[in-house]
Amino acid sequence: MWMSILIVCGNMYAQSCMVITGTELHTSKTNCFEYSVGKANKAITFPDVHQVKPFCQVIPGTETKGEDT
């Protein structure tokens, strides 16, 4: 299982950044990144957002053999 993560910054200084995690888990890395990138593209349209970086993190112990890593 994969958790989506966004780093959202209000300006170019690191102090303005915050980490936002998704509320649902994804079954593959591909699905997770599709979701994260979609949310990042939506977030960057807000005038108070300077930069957004999408990420995904595998939840330890939930990966299965053959899952895309």
Secondary structure as a PSIPRED ss2 file (coil, helix, strand):
# PSIPRED VFORMAT (PSIPRED V4.0)

   1 M C   1.000  0.000  0.000
   2 W E   0.000  0.000  1.000
   3 M E   0.000  0.000  1.000
   4 S E   0.000  0.000  1.000
   5 I E   0.000  0.000  1.000
   6 L E   0.000  0.000  1.000
   7 I E   0.000  0.000  1.000
   8 V E   0.000  0.000  1.000
   9 C E   0.000  0.000  1.000
  10 G C   1.000  0.000  0.000
  11 N C   1.000  0.000  0.000
  12 M C   1.000  0.000  0.000
  13 Y C   1.000  0.000  0.000
  14 A H   0.000  1.000  0.000
  15 Q H   0.000  1.000  0.000
  16 S H   0.000  1.000  0.000
  17 C E   0.000  0.000  1.000
  18 M E   0.000  0.000  1.000
  19 V E   0.000  0.000  1.000
  20 I E   0.000  0.000  1.000
  21 T E   0.000  0.000  1.000
  22 G E   0.000  0.000  1.000
  23 T E   0.000  0.000  1.000
  24 E E   0.000  0.000  1.000
  25 L E   0.000  0.000  1.000
  26 H E   0.000  0.000  1.000
  27 T C   1.000  0.000  0.000
  28 S C   1.000  0.000  0.000
  29 K H   0.000  1.000  0.000
  30 T H   0.000  1.000  0.000
  31 N H   0.000  1.000  0.000
  32 C H   0.000  1.000  0.000
  33 F H   0.000  1.000  0.000
  34 E H   0.000  1.000  0.000
  35 Y H   0.000  1.000  0.000
  36 S H   0.000  1.000  0.000
  37 V H   0.000  1.000  0.000
  38 G H   0.000  1.000  0.000
  39 K H   0.000  1.000  0.000
  40 A H   0.000  1.000  0.000
  41 N H   0.000  1.000  0.000
  42 K H   0.000  1.000  0.000
  43 A H   0.000  1.000  0.000
  44 I C   1.000  0.000  0.000
  45 T C   1.000  0.000  0.000
  46 F C   1.000  0.000  0.000
  47 P C   1.000  0.000  0.000
  48 D C   1.000  0.000  0.000
  49 V C   1.000  0.000  0.000
  50 H C   1.000  0.000  0.000
  51 Q E   0.000  0.000  1.000
  52 V E   0.000  0.000  1.000
  53 K E   0.000  0.000  1.000
  54 P E   0.000  0.000  1.000
  55 F E   0.000  0.000  1.000
  56 C E   0.000  0.000  1.000
  57 Q E   0.000  0.000  1.000
  58 V E   0.000  0.000  1.000
  59 I C   1.000  0.000  0.000
  60 P C   1.000  0.000  0.000
  61 G C   1.000  0.000  0.000
  62 T C   1.000  0.000  0.000
  63 E C   1.000  0.000  0.000
  64 T C   1.000  0.000  0.000
  65 K C   1.000  0.000  0.000
  66 G C   1.000  0.000  0.000
  67 E C   1.000  0.000  0.000
  68 D C   1.000  0.000  0.000
  69 T C   1.000  0.000  0.000
